Amino acid sequence: MPYVNVRILDDGVSAQQKSQVIAAITDVLVRVLGKTPQSCHVVIDEIPTENWGFGGESVADRRNRETSGS
């Protein structure tokens, strides 16, 4: 029973895009590992931009700084 957890920023990814990601990951597990689609679990966690950081600052702060030109 493969379980794949995908974490993405909560910044406008559509339900259709998430469905495509789930289908594509399931396809890889079927093709590469020989699993059945029914046994594959894919979970997408959407993380608010203020809860995701790199380089010492949150994505929200970084985007705000970039759009304000500072």
C-alpha positions in Angstrom: 0.0 0.0 0.0 2.1 2.9 -1.2 1.4 6.3 0.5 2.7 9.5 -1.1 2.4 12.8 0.7 2.8 15.9 -1.4 3.2 19.3 0.2 2.6 22.4 -1.8 2.0 26.1 -1.1 -1.6 27.1 -0.7 -1.4 29.6 -3.5 -4.1 29.0 -6.1 -3.6 25.4 -7.2 -6.9 24.3 -8.7 -8.8 21.1 -7.9 -8.2 20.0 -11.5 -4.5 20.5 -11.1 -4.5 18.5 -7.8 -6.5 15.7 -9.6 -3.8 15.6 -12.3 -1.0 15.4 -9.7 -2.8 12.5 -8.0 -3.4 10.7 -11.2 0.2 11.1 -12.4 1.8 10.0 -9.1 -0.6 7.0 -9.1 0.5 6.2 -12.7 4.2 6.2 -11.6 3.5 3.8 -8.8 1.6 1.5 -11.1 4.3 1.6 -13.9 7.4 1.5 -11.8 6.4 -0.5 -8.7 3.7 -2.7 -10.3 1.1 -1.6 -7.7 -2.6 -1.5 -8.4 -4.2 2.0 -8.6 -6.6 0.9 -5.8 -3.7 0.4 -3.4 -2.1 3.7 -4.0 -2.8 6.6 -1.6 -1.8 10.2 -2.5 -2.4 13.0 0.0 -1.9 16.7 -0.9 -1.2 19.0 2.0 -1.6 22.7 1.2 0.6 24.9 3.4 -0.1 28.6 3.9 2.7 30.7 2.5 3.2 32.2 6.0 3.9 28.7 7.3 6.5 27.8 4.6 9.9 29.4 4.8 13.4 29.2 3.3 16.4 31.4 3.4 15.4 32.7 6.8 12.0 34.1 5.9 8.5 32.9 5.1 7.3 32.7 1.5 4.6 35.3 2.4 7.2 37.7 3.7 9.5 37.1 0.7 6.7 37.7 -1.7 5.6 40.9 0.1 9.1 42.2 0.0 9.5 41.4 -3.7 6.2 43.0 -4.7 6.9 46.1 -2.6 10.3 46.6 -4.2 12.2 46.7 -0.9 
